[in-house]
Amino acid sequence: MRRLAFTALLLALASAYGFAKDETIDELKARFESARPEDRVEIGIRIAQQELRAADKFYKDGNTEQARAAVEDIATYSEKARDAATQTNKHLKNVEIEARKIADKLRDIKRTLAFEDQGPVDRAIRRLEDVRTTLLKTMFAKDDKKGNQ
């Protein structure tokens, strides 16, 4: 009986995750604005991840203006996820890890771009590094406080 309940729970979570994964960027942005701070962390990172895929596609298709807008959203929503994580003191590590992965992918994208298209990507990478730095300082400041008590 316990195994059946656990399996049902896993299936429910998987289907909810699958349903949520199909949300568009605009739907996620709308949800982000009305979400509780603890939910904004995950939604902000999901927006940044989807915008990253969109930016990569836009650059490959030669749509630099749309790509630049997507790159700006990547940095903005990563910062919003950081802010929500530090406000709630939850998911700090997850946001830091995702920001690092996104920055790495942006570096890969940057290498494929013409010089004049690299500036916005460079600025977004710096903003993501600032996100990571802030989160790491917050996480290790907590550890220092615990160790000094």
N, C-alpha and C positions, 0 to 999 in steps of 0.2 A: 504494500500500500504506500509506503514511504517513497519507494523508488518511482512509483507511478505519479505521485504528487510532484516529485522533483523533476521528472521528465516533462510533465505538463507545464511546470513553471519555466523550464528551459525553452520549451516550444513557444510559450507566450512571450517570453523576452526576445527570442529570435525573431518572431513575427513582428513584434513592436519595433525592434531595431531595423528590420528590413523595410517596414512601412516608413519609418522616420528617415531612412536613408534615401528614399525616393523624393524627398522634399526638394523643391527648387531653391536656388539661392534667395530669390525674392521672398519665398515663403519662410525660409529660415530667418531672414532679416526681420520680417514682420513679427515672427515669434520671439526673436531676440529682445525686441523692444518691450514686450509685455511679460517677459519671463522673470522668474525670481532670480536673484543674484547667483544662487548656487547652480541654477540651470543655464545661466548665461555662459558659464565656462565652456561647457560642452558645445553649445550652439555656436559660440564665437569661433571655436576651433574648427567645427564642421564647415562653417562659412569660409574660413580661411583655406581649408583644404579644397573645397569645391572651387573657390576662386583661383586657386593655384592650378588646378586642372584646366579651368577655362582660360587662364592667361597663357598657359603653354599652348593650347590649341589656337588661340587668337594669334600668338606670335608665329606659329607654324603656318597659319593661313594668311599672314600678312596684314592682319587687322591690328595695327599697333595702338590706335587710340583705345579700342576696347581692351586690349591687353594692359595698357597703362592703368585704366580704370580698375581692372581686376587686381592688378598688383597693388594699387593704393588700398583697395578693400582688404587684401591679405594683411597688410600691415595694420590697418585700422582695427579689424576684428581680432587680430592677435593681441593688440593692445587692450581691447575691451575685455577679452578673455582673461588676460593678465590682471586687469583691474578687478574683475569679478572674483578671481581666484584669491587675490590678496585681501579683498574685502571680506570674503567668507573664510579664509584660511583653509580652503579645500582645493584639491587637485592642482596644487602648485607644481608638483613634479611632472604631472601629465602635460600641463601647458608648456613647461620648459622643454620637455622632450619633443613635443609636436612643433614648437617654434624652431627648434634646431633642425628637425627634418625638413620643414618648409624652407628654411634659409638655405639648407644644402641643395634642395631642388631648385631654388631660385638662382643659386650660383651656377648650377648646370645649365639652366635656361640662358643666363647671362652670357655664357661662353658661346652660345649659338647666334647671338644678336650682333647687328652692326653697332659700331661704336656709339653712334648718336642715339641708339635705343637703349643703351646700357644704364644711363643715369637713373631713371626711375626704379629700375631693378636694384641698383646699388643702394639707393636711399632706403628702399624697403628692407633690404638685407640688414642695413645698419639699425633700422627700427626694430627688427626682429632680434638682433643681438642685444639691443637695449632691453627688450622684453625679457630675454633670457637672463641678463645680468641682474635686473631687478628681482626676478623670481629667485635666482640663486642666492642673492643677498638676503632675501626674506627667509628662505629655507634655512640658511646657515646661521642667521641671527637667532632663529628659534633654537637651533641646536646649541649655540653658545649659551643662551639663557638657561637651557636645561642643564648643561654641564657645569655652570657656575653656581647652581643653587645648592 
